[in-house]
Amino acid sequence: MKYIIRLTIIAALVSAFVINSFAQEKMTKEDWQNQIKDVTAKQIDLKNQFTGLQKEVSDLQKQDADKSVALKQCQDALTALLGPLEAPFVAMLDAIDARLNELTPLSNQDLWARRAEIDSVQNWIDIAQKNPVSAIQKYQDRLKDQQTRLDALKKTLASINANGETMPTYTVGTWARDRDCLWNIAKKPKIYDNPFLWPKIWQGNRDQIKNPDVIQKGQKLKIPPKAALTKEENSALRRYWSKKNAQATAKP
Amino acid sequence: MKKPFALIVLGSAIVAGSFVGCSSNPSEEEMKQLNDLKAEVTSLEKGIAAQQSEKAALLKSIADKDAQLTQCAKDKDAFQQRLKSGQ
C-alpha cells in the first residue's frame, strides 16, 4: 500500500510538470491585461498623431492651392506684359534652333561649305539678345544654350581646312633649343618650307597669337594649308611692318 | 496487479489536474479584443506613414511654386527695365 501511494505521488508530480509546461505556452490573464493596457496606450497616442497630421496636411493643401492661384496670376500678368512681342521672338528662337540642328550633324566638308551660315546664326542670336523679351529667364537660358552650340560649331570650323580635314598643328618649342618663331616654323620643310608664309600661321591662330613676335612654348598652332598669302594675310603683314617702322622711327 | 496500477493512474490524474487548474487564461473573446486592438494600431501606423508622405510632397510642391513665383516677379521686373532702357 505504501509503495502504491509513493508511486502515485511521483507519477502525479511528473504529469503535473509535463502538463504545466504545455499550459505555460498559452497567455495568462495577467499577461493579457498588461498587453491590453500597453496596446491601448499606443492606440491613443497614434490616434492623436494621426489627427494632428491630418490637420497639417489639410493646411498644406490649402497653402499649395493658394500658391497655384498666385503663380497663375503672375504668369498671366507676365504674358499680358509681353503682349505681341513674345510670339515673333519665340519664332526667332525656333528658327535659330532649326538652323543649328541642320548644321550640327554635318560632316567637316559640308560644314566648311556652309560656313557663311554660322555668321548668320550669330547675327540672329545677337539680334535676339537685344530684344526686351530676352530678359525673361527661360529665354535667356535658351539663348545661352544656342550660343554654346554655335561656339562648338565655330571651334570645329576653325580647326578644319577647305577640304574638311582637321588642320595639322605644330607645338611651339623654345627659342633656346628649337629657335621657334613664326618665321622659322614656316621655314621648316614639314610646314611650308618657306619662311615668307609665316603670316598664314599668325592669321590662322589669331585667338592665340596677339603679337606675332611673341609665341609661347607649348602653344599648339594650327597650320593652314600651304598656299600663297591671301589678301587678308597680306594686309595684316603690311600693318605689322607699318607698326614696326613707326615704332623704330619713334625711338630716340 | 491491475488494481494497484489503476489506482496509480487515477491518483496521478487527480493530483496533476489540481496543479494545472490553478492558473486561468483569457477567453476567446478577450483574445479577439486584443488582436483587434493590435490590428487597429497597425492600421494607424500605416495611415501615419501615408500622411507623412503626403506632407513631404506638399512641402516640396509649395517650395517649387515659391521659387517659380520669385522667378516670375524677377522676369516682370527685368522685362520692364529693358523696355524702359529702350533695348
Contacts between the chains, C-beta under 8 A, distances in Angstrom:
chain1	res1	chain2	res2	distance
A	4	B	4	4.9
A	4	B	7	6.0
A	4	B	8	6.4
A	7	B	8	5.4
A	8	B	7	6.8
A	8	B	8	5.0
A	8	B	11	3.7
A	8	B	12	6.1
A	8	B	15	7.5
A	9	B	11	7.8
A	9	B	15	7.1
A	11	B	8	5.8
A	11	B	9	7.6
A	11	B	11	7.4
A	11	B	12	3.9
A	12	B	11	6.4
A	12	B	12	4.3
A	12	B	13	7.9
A	12	B	14	7.6
A	12	B	15	3.2
A	12	B	16	5.4
A	13	B	15	7.5
A	14	B	12	7.9
A	15	B	12	5.1
A	15	B	13	7.2
A	15	B	15	7.5
A	15	B	16	3.8
A	16	B	15	6.7
A	16	B	16	4.3
A	16	B	19	3.8
A	16	B	20	6.8
A	19	B	16	5.6
A	19	B	19	7.3
A	19	B	20	5.0
A	20	B	19	6.3
A	20	B	20	6.1
A	23	B	20	5.7
A	23	B	23	6.8
A	26	B	25	5.2
A	27	B	25	6.3
A	27	B	26	6.0
A	27	B	31	7.5
A	28	B	23	6.0
A	28	B	24	7.5
A	28	B	25	6.3
A	28	B	26	7.9
A	29	B	24	5.2
A	29	B	25	6.3
A	29	B	26	5.5
A	32	B	25	7.9
A	32	B	26	4.0
A	32	B	30	6.0
A	32	B	31	7.4
A	32	B	34	6.3
A	35	B	34	5.8
A	36	B	33	7.3
A	36	B	34	5.9
A	36	B	37	6.9
A	39	B	34	6.9
A	39	B	37	4.7
A	39	B	38	5.8
A	39	B	41	6.0
A	40	B	37	6.5
A	42	B	41	5.5
A	43	B	37	6.2
A	43	B	40	5.9
A	43	B	41	5.3
A	43	B	44	6.8
A	46	B	41	6.2
A	46	B	44	3.9
A	46	B	45	6.5
A	46	B	48	6.5
A	47	B	44	6.4
A	49	B	44	7.9
A	49	B	48	5.6
A	50	B	44	5.7
A	50	B	47	5.5
A	50	B	48	5.4
A	50	B	51	6.8
A	53	B	48	6.2
A	53	B	51	4.0
A	53	B	52	6.6
A	53	B	55	6.7
A	54	B	51	6.3
A	56	B	51	7.9
A	56	B	55	5.9
A	57	B	51	5.6
A	57	B	54	5.4
A	57	B	55	5.4
A	57	B	58	6.7
A	60	B	55	6.3
A	60	B	58	4.0
A	60	B	59	6.7
A	60	B	62	6.8
A	61	B	58	6.3
A	63	B	58	7.7
A	63	B	62	5.6
A	64	B	58	5.4
A	64	B	61	5.2
A	64	B	62	5.4
A	64	B	65	7.2
A	67	B	61	7.8
A	67	B	62	5.7
A	67	B	65	3.9
A	67	B	66	6.8
A	67	B	69	7.0
A	68	B	65	6.5
A	70	B	65	7.8
A	70	B	69	6.0
A	71	B	65	5.4
A	71	B	68	5.6
A	71	B	69	5.4
A	71	B	72	6.8
A	74	B	69	6.0
A	74	B	72	4.0
A	74	B	73	6.6
A	74	B	76	7.4
A	75	B	72	5.9
A	77	B	76	6.8
A	78	B	72	6.0
A	78	B	75	5.9
A	78	B	76	5.4
A	78	B	79	7.5
A	81	B	76	6.2
A	81	B	79	6.1
A	81	B	80	7.3
A	82	B	79	6.8
A	130	B	87	5.9
A	132	B	79	5.9
A	132	B	82	3.8
A	132	B	83	5.2
A	132	B	87	6.2
A	133	B	79	7.1
A	134	B	82	7.9
A	135	B	75	7.1
A	135	B	78	3.9
A	135	B	79	4.8
A	135	B	81	7.1
A	135	B	82	4.5
A	136	B	75	4.7
A	136	B	78	7.1
A	136	B	79	6.3
A	137	B	71	5.8
A	137	B	74	7.0
A	137	B	75	5.8
A	137	B	78	7.8
